[in-house]
Structures are given as structure tokens and as C-alpha cells.
Amino acid sequence: MRPMRTTQQAPLLSLILLFMLSLPINGEATQRFITDQLSAPLRAGSGSQYKILAFLKSGTPLQLIQTETADDTWSQVQTENGTSGWIQTKYLSSTPSAQQRLIQTKQEISIKNTQLQSLKHSVAQLNAELSQLKASSGSLEKQLQSTQIEYDRLQQISDNAVTLDQTNRQLHEELTLLKVNIEALKLQNGRLKESQYVEGITHGTIAVLLGCLLTLFIPRMSVKKRTNGWD
């Protein structure tokens, strides 16, 4: 008996669950899709006796307005072009049909393939730019090395120029000092010549005076000797 009660309660629970799932949230229309049937009739009322407004193909998106609470057999829907009508609930699905999902999946795959090709092209372009940057980096590195060598050479020339300038100034000072010494030596030489000249004149004068004195005294001395001899 207990298993029979469970079997009897299962359809009721299923109907209640289906009813709760079919209710629109906050009174707003819920989107539904025609199932994988070839087509489903959209009628003017909730029954087969009402006229058919249109045949909806599989995958057609619909807005669910309401579902009858009696047996949930019929649901009021609205198409994208604004046509409102009733359709059997069994033709509705909360997800797109398999065919529609397949089409959507193919479209997504196509978009992904396009994005993948674009990414591959971008990667190839980036690799080319990277190779170009590496080549430019090598060239710039060589230029930097060449510039560094030239800078070192100019720095050495500059240092040599400073050293030469200092040496030149030192030599100029030494030359000036030598000129001053030469002038001093010339002056001393001139004074020495003048002193030697004066000394020569003095010696000559003294010699002349001595000669004159000797000339005067020698004859007298001879006369005195003779006179003394005679005596």
C-alpha cells in the first residue's frame, strides 16, 4: 500500500513542480522556445477548437505570458513580432532546440575560429615586431659600443690636451724665467766687462805711472852711483 501512495503522489508533485516552474517571475514574461518539433500551431485561445494564428517552427523564441493553472496544458505566449496566442505547453522548452543550439554552437565556433585566426595574426605580427626590435637592439648596442669607444678616445684626447696645455704653460713659465735669467746674465756680463775695462785702464795707468817714475828715478840712481864711485 505504501508504494502505491508514493506512485499516486508522484504525478501530483510533478504537476505542482511544473506549475511552479512555469509561473513567470515577478509577473514578467519568461522566454521559451519551440521544442524540436517541425512546427507547432499558435491558436487564438487555450484549446484545439480555436483557430490557428500561425505555425511556429522549431527553435522560435517566445515570451511566456501565463500558463493555465488547471492542467498546465496550454500557455499564452507572444512572438517576437508581437503576435499573442496560445500554444500547448508540451511544445515549449526553457532552452533552445537542439537544432538552434547546433546553429548557435556553429556560429560561436566560427566566431572563435575568427578570433583565433586574428590572435594568430597578432602573434605573428608581434613576433615580427619582436624580431625587428631585437635587430634594432643589436644595432643600437653596436652603436653604443662605437659611441663609447669614440667617447673614450675623445676623453683621452681631452686629457692629453689638458696635459699639453699644462705642459705648455709650464714651459712658457720656464722660458720666461730663462729669459729673465739671460737678461740678468747679460747685465752681469756687461758689468763684468765694464769692471774689467776699468780695471785694465787702472792697471795700464798704474803701469804708465810706474814707467814714468822708473824713467825719472833710474837715471838719477845711475848718476849717484857714478858719483859715489868717483869719490
C-alpha positions as CSV (number, residue, x, y, z in Angstrom):
1,M,0.0,0.0,0.0
2,R,2.8,2.5,0.8
3,P,4.4,2.1,-2.6
4,M,1.1,2.8,-4.3
5,R,0.7,6.0,-2.3
6,T,4.1,7.1,-3.4
7,T,3.2,6.3,-7.0
8,Q,0.0,8.2,-6.7
9,Q,1.7,11.2,-5.2
10,A,4.4,11.4,-7.8
11,P,2.3,12.8,-10.7
12,L,0.8,15.4,-8.3
13,L,4.2,16.5,-7.2
14,S,5.4,16.7,-10.7
15,L,2.4,18.8,-11.7
16,I,3.0,21.1,-8.8
17,L,6.7,21.4,-9.6
18,L,5.9,22.0,-13.3
19,F,3.3,24.7,-12.3
20,M,5.8,26.4,-10.1
21,L,8.5,26.4,-12.8
22,S,6.0,27.7,-15.4
23,L,5.0,30.7,-13.3
24,P,6.6,34.0,-14.5
25,I,8.9,35.6,-12.0
26,N,7.7,38.9,-10.6
27,G,4.9,39.0,-13.2
28,E,7.4,39.4,-16.1
29,A,7.3,37.4,-19.3
30,T,9.7,34.4,-19.4
31,Q,11.4,33.4,-22.6
32,R,10.6,30.0,-24.0
33,F,11.4,28.1,-27.3
34,I,9.6,25.8,-29.5
35,T,10.9,22.2,-29.0
36,D,12.4,20.0,-31.6
37,Q,9.1,19.6,-33.4
38,L,8.9,20.6,-37.0
39,S,6.2,23.1,-36.2
40,A,3.6,23.9,-33.5
41,P,0.3,25.7,-34.0
42,L,-0.3,29.0,-32.3
43,R,-4.0,29.3,-31.6
44,A,-6.3,32.2,-30.6
45,G,-7.3,30.5,-27.4
46,S,-6.4,27.8,-24.9
47,G,-7.9,24.9,-26.8
48,S,-7.8,22.9,-30.0
49,Q,-11.1,24.4,-31.1
50,Y,-9.7,27.9,-31.5
51,K,-8.4,28.9,-34.9
52,I,-4.7,28.7,-35.7
53,L,-2.9,32.0,-35.9
54,A,0.4,30.7,-37.2
55,F,2.6,27.6,-37.3
56,L,5.8,28.2,-35.3
57,K,9.0,26.5,-36.4
58,S,11.3,24.6,-34.1
59,G,13.6,27.0,-32.2
60,T,11.3,30.0,-32.5
61,P,11.8,32.2,-29.4
62,L,8.7,33.2,-27.5
63,Q,7.8,35.2,-24.4
64,L,5.7,33.2,-21.9
65,I,2.9,35.3,-20.6
66,Q,1.0,32.8,-18.5
67,T,0.1,29.1,-18.1
68,E,-3.3,27.8,-17.3
69,T,-3.4,26.6,-13.7
70,A,-5.9,23.8,-14.3
71,D,-3.8,21.2,-16.1
72,D,-1.0,23.4,-17.5
73,T,-1.9,22.1,-20.9
74,W,-1.9,25.5,-22.6
75,S,0.3,28.5,-22.3
76,Q,-0.2,32.0,-23.5
77,V,2.9,33.3,-25.4
78,Q,3.9,36.2,-27.6
79,T,6.2,36.1,-30.6
80,E,9.0,38.5,-31.5
81,N,6.8,40.3,-34.0
82,G,4.1,40.9,-31.3
83,T,1.6,38.2,-32.1
84,S,0.0,36.9,-29.0
85,G,-1.7,33.4,-28.7
86,W,-2.0,30.1,-27.1
87,I,0.2,27.0,-27.6
88,Q,0.3,23.6,-26.0
89,T,2.8,23.6,-23.1
90,K,4.4,20.4,-24.3
91,Y,5.8,22.3,-27.3
92,L,7.6,24.7,-25.0
93,S,11.1,24.4,-23.7
94,S,13.2,26.6,-21.4
95,T,16.2,26.0,-23.6
96,P,16.7,26.5,-27.3
97,S,16.1,23.4,-29.5
98,A,19.0,21.1,-30.4
99,Q,19.0,22.5,-34.0
100,Q,19.1,26.0,-32.7
101,R,21.8,25.2,-30.2
102,L,23.7,23.5,-33.0
103,I,23.4,26.6,-35.2
104,Q,24.4,28.8,-32.3
105,T,27.3,26.5,-31.5
106,K,28.5,26.6,-35.1
107,Q,28.2,30.4,-35.0
108,E,30.2,30.5,-31.8
109,I,32.8,28.1,-33.2
110,S,33.0,30.3,-36.3
111,I,33.5,33.4,-34.2
112,K,36.1,31.6,-32.0
113,N,37.9,30.5,-35.2
114,T,37.9,34.0,-36.5
115,Q,39.2,35.3,-33.1
116,L,41.8,32.5,-33.2
117,Q,43.0,33.5,-36.6
118,S,43.1,37.1,-35.5
119,L,45.1,36.1,-32.5
120,K,47.5,34.0,-34.6
121,H,47.9,37.0,-36.9
122,S,48.5,39.3,-33.9
123,V,51.0,36.8,-32.5
124,A,52.8,36.6,-35.8
125,Q,52.9,40.3,-36.1
126,L,54.2,40.6,-32.5
127,N,56.9,38.0,-33.3
128,A,57.9,40.0,-36.3
129,E,58.0,43.2,-34.3
130,L,59.9,41.4,-31.6
131,S,62.5,40.2,-34.1
132,Q,62.7,43.7,-35.5
133,L,63.2,45.1,-32.0
134,K,65.9,42.5,-31.3
135,A,67.7,43.5,-34.5
136,S,67.3,47.2,-33.6
137,S,68.5,46.4,-30.1
138,G,71.7,44.7,-31.6
139,S,72.3,47.7,-33.9
140,L,71.8,50.1,-31.0
141,E,74.1,48.1,-28.9
142,K,76.8,48.2,-31.6
143,Q,76.3,52.0,-31.9
144,L,76.5,52.3,-28.2
145,Q,79.8,50.4,-28.1
146,S,81.1,52.5,-31.0
147,T,80.0,55.7,-29.3
148,Q,81.6,54.6,-26.0
149,I,84.9,53.9,-27.9
150,E,84.7,57.3,-29.6
151,Y,83.9,58.9,-26.2
152,D,86.9,57.2,-24.6
153,R,89.1,58.4,-27.5
154,L,87.9,61.9,-27.2
155,Q,88.2,61.8,-23.4
156,Q,91.8,60.6,-23.9
157,I,92.4,63.4,-26.4
158,S,90.8,65.9,-23.9
159,D,93.0,64.6,-21.1
160,N,96.1,64.8,-23.4
161,A,95.0,68.4,-24.4
162,V,94.7,69.3,-20.8
163,T,98.1,67.8,-20.1
164,L,99.6,69.5,-23.1
165,D,98.1,72.8,-22.0
166,Q,99.6,72.4,-18.6
167,T,103.0,71.4,-20.0
168,N,102.8,74.3,-22.4
169,R,102.1,76.7,-19.6
170,Q,104.9,75.2,-17.5
171,L,107.3,75.5,-20.5
172,H,106.2,79.1,-21.1
173,E,106.9,79.9,-17.4
174,E,110.3,78.2,-17.6
175,L,111.0,80.1,-20.9
176,T,110.1,83.4,-19.3
177,L,112.3,82.6,-16.3
178,L,115.1,81.6,-18.6
179,K,114.7,84.9,-20.5
180,V,114.9,86.8,-17.2
181,N,118.0,84.8,-16.2
182,I,119.6,85.5,-19.6
183,E,118.9,89.2,-19.2
184,A,120.4,89.1,-15.7
185,L,123.4,87.3,-17.0
186,K,123.8,89.8,-19.8
187,L,123.6,92.6,-17.3
188,Q,126.1,90.9,-15.1
189,N,128.4,90.2,-18.1
190,G,128.1,93.9,-19.1
191,R,129.0,94.9,-15.7
192,L,131.8,92.4,-15.6
193,K,133.2,93.8,-18.9
194,E,132.9,97.3,-17.6
195,S,134.7,96.3,-14.4
196,Q,137.4,94.5,-16.4
197,Y,137.7,97.5,-18.7
198,V,138.1,99.9,-15.7
199,E,140.5,97.5,-14.1
200,G,142.6,97.3,-17.3
201,I,142.6,101.1,-17.6
202,T,143.6,101.3,-14.0
203,H,146.3,98.8,-14.4
204,G,147.5,100.5,-17.6
205,T,147.6,103.8,-15.8
206,I,149.5,102.4,-13.0
207,A,151.9,100.8,-15.4
208,V,152.4,104.0,-17.2
209,L,152.9,105.9,-14.0
210,L,155.4,103.3,-12.8
211,G,157.2,103.5,-16.1
212,C,157.4,107.2,-15.8
213,L,158.6,107.0,-12.3
214,L,161.2,104.5,-13.3
215,T,162.2,106.6,-16.2
216,L,162.8,109.5,-13.8
217,F,164.5,107.7,-11.0
218,I,166.7,105.2,-12.8
219,P,169.0,107.8,-14.4
220,R,169.3,109.6,-11.1
221,M,170.3,106.4,-9.4
222,S,172.9,105.8,-12.0
223,V,174.4,109.3,-11.6
224,K,174.5,108.8,-7.8
225,K,176.4,105.5,-8.2
226,R,178.9,107.1,-10.5
227,T,179.3,110.0,-8.2
228,N,179.9,107.7,-5.3
229,G,182.4,105.7,-7.4
230,W,184.3,108.6,-8.3
231,D,184.6,109.7,-4.8
